[in-house]
């Protein structure tokens, strides 16, 4: 297949919401978390905010969801891909480790074999965010899929 044809297919996929998810590096994740913590939010609140372009190496089309949990931790969800039915992929990271009960294992939730994050203390803003992979005790590659 020609390079020109591959580029055209990639463009059509991007326009249709089928483009691959972007990868957010560890340093970009730290930068976004530092920015989120500068939002000076009250504990127990959440908001959407436009990410400054210089914090990540790719264009971000969706606002970042930031929550400050009642215990003072800041968390953010950066969507790296949004598709049909508002399904998405992204990165969710917090300023402190997740605590017991915030990661719900598949044996407890009846959702098949996928554990999910449930940060109910964030006012329901991060409910049933499925874990694709765990980077450390506070950063996860996540997705949401309505099927």
Phi and psi in degrees as a GROMACS rama.xvg file:
@    title "Ramachandran Plot"
@    xaxis  label "Phi"
@    yaxis  label "Psi"
@TYPE xy
-73.277  155.214  UNK-2
-60.9497  -37.6706  UNK-3
-63.8345  -41.7155  UNK-4
-68.1299  -40.0759  UNK-5
-61.1977  -41.5087  UNK-6
-63.9067  -39.6229  UNK-7
-65.9104  -40.8692  UNK-8
-64.3947  -42.6844  UNK-9
-62.4996  -40.5967  UNK-10
-64.384  -45.7048  UNK-11
-62.2108  -40.0095  UNK-12
-63.1907  -41.616  UNK-13
-64.2146  -42.5544  UNK-14
-66.6143  -28.9777  UNK-15
-87.5928  0.267755  UNK-16
80.9467  18.4597  UNK-17
-108.82  10.7226  UNK-18
-67.8561  151.403  UNK-19
-65.9427  154.075  UNK-20
-67.9917  145.233  UNK-21
-79.5653  153.216  UNK-22
-97.5198  130.734  UNK-23
-103.478  118.747  UNK-24
-73.1005  166.433  UNK-25
-61.0388  -41.5224  UNK-26
-68.3788  -36.956  UNK-27
-65.5469  -39.368  UNK-28
-61.2053  -43.9506  UNK-29
-62.4262  -40.9634  UNK-30
-63.4448  -43.2778  UNK-31
-66.3997  -40.1327  UNK-32
-64.7058  -42.4906  UNK-33
-60.5452  -42.3505  UNK-34
-63.5036  -43.9457  UNK-35
-60.2883  -39.2474  UNK-36
-70.5079  -17.0159  UNK-37
-81.6594  -1.92608  UNK-38
-76.3796  -9.74438  UNK-39
48.7953  57.0066  UNK-40
-92.7684  152.245  UNK-41
-75.2036  146.826  UNK-42
-56.9184  140.788  UNK-43
84.2727  14.7473  UNK-44
-120.219  162.142  UNK-45
-143.514  155.851  UNK-46
-158.526  164  UNK-47
-100.637  140.671  UNK-48
-144.859  149.344  UNK-49
-81.7797  124.733  UNK-50
-75.41  130.724  UNK-51
-60.3774  133.384  UNK-52
-58.1749  -29.9596  UNK-53
-76.5881  -5.34976  UNK-54
-81.8275  -22.5507  UNK-55
-134.864  160.227  UNK-56
-89.904  12.1252  UNK-57
-139.074  157.604  UNK-58
-70.2495  131.621  UNK-59
-104.272  118.844  UNK-60
-94.9759  -22.4333  UNK-61
-102.805  147.433  UNK-62
-66.1318  151.91  UNK-63
-85.4837  135.469  UNK-64
-91.1566  124.325  UNK-65
-118.83  135.797  UNK-66
-132.49  142.809  UNK-67
-111.865  114.302  UNK-68
-72.006  159.022  UNK-69
-56.9721  -26.6518  UNK-70
-84.438  2.80874  UNK-71
100.021  -14.7622  UNK-72
-65.5952  142.59  UNK-73
-98.6936  141.836  UNK-74
-134.376  149.831  UNK-75
-137.038  153.444  UNK-76
-122.688  116.478  UNK-77
-107.622  111.685  UNK-78
-80.7654  125.945  UNK-79
-102.205  -10.6761  UNK-80
-158.077  133.477  UNK-81
-128.259  131.124  UNK-82
-124.37  -154.936  UNK-83
-61.8242  143.665  UNK-84
60.9628  24.3953  UNK-85
63.8628  20.1811  UNK-86
-63.3427  149.848  UNK-87
-151.143  165.984  UNK-88
-127.108  153.757  UNK-89
-179.394  -163.967  UNK-90
-124.929  132.127  UNK-91
-119.014  126.293  UNK-92
-139.791  147.98  UNK-93
-126.276  159.967  UNK-94
-76.8917  -10.2451  UNK-95
-142.105  164.09  UNK-96
-60.2774  150.155  UNK-97
-69.9443  148.567  UNK-98
-102.786  162.1  UNK-99
-52.1591  137.283  UNK-100
96.2824  -19.3444  UNK-101
-83.8161  -19.6114  UNK-102
-108.147  114.303  UNK-103
-99.4411  118.881  UNK-104
-77.7689  153.608  UNK-105
-58.764  -31.2888  UNK-106
-67.9545  -17.0382  UNK-107
-98.384  -16.3339  UNK-108
-116.917  -8.61455  UNK-109
65.5917  20.871  UNK-110
-99.429  27.792  UNK-111
88.1091  -133.858  UNK-112
-115.019  21.6598  UNK-113
-107.742  118.13  UNK-114
-71.0917  155.928  UNK-115
-137.877  163.62  UNK-116
-93.8579  138.07  UNK-117
-137.614  92.9747  UNK-118
-99.5582  65.6651  UNK-119
-55.9409  -27.2157  UNK-120
-67.61  -10.9439  UNK-121
-89.0594  20.0205  UNK-122
74.9609  25.5764  UNK-123
81.0622  5.99721  UNK-124
-73.9145  -27.5814  UNK-125
-119.346  68.9732  UNK-126
-110.068  134.342  UNK-127
52.0358  48.5227  UNK-128
-92.9677  109.385  UNK-129
-75.7154  142.406  UNK-130
-89.9748  122.563  UNK-131
-88.5917  -44.9849  UNK-132
-155.506  155.778  UNK-133
-112.115  123.69  UNK-134
-84.5292  -41.4512  UNK-135
-159.443  -164.03  UNK-136
-76.0256  0.519462  UNK-137
-138.999  -0.751859  UNK-138
-130.958  130.961  UNK-139
-137.119  141.083  UNK-140
-86.3317  126.117  UNK-141
-129.324  168.018  UNK-142
-152.134  160.507  UNK-143
-132.065  131.575  UNK-144
-139.736  113.801  UNK-145
-82.8458  -4.41449  UNK-146
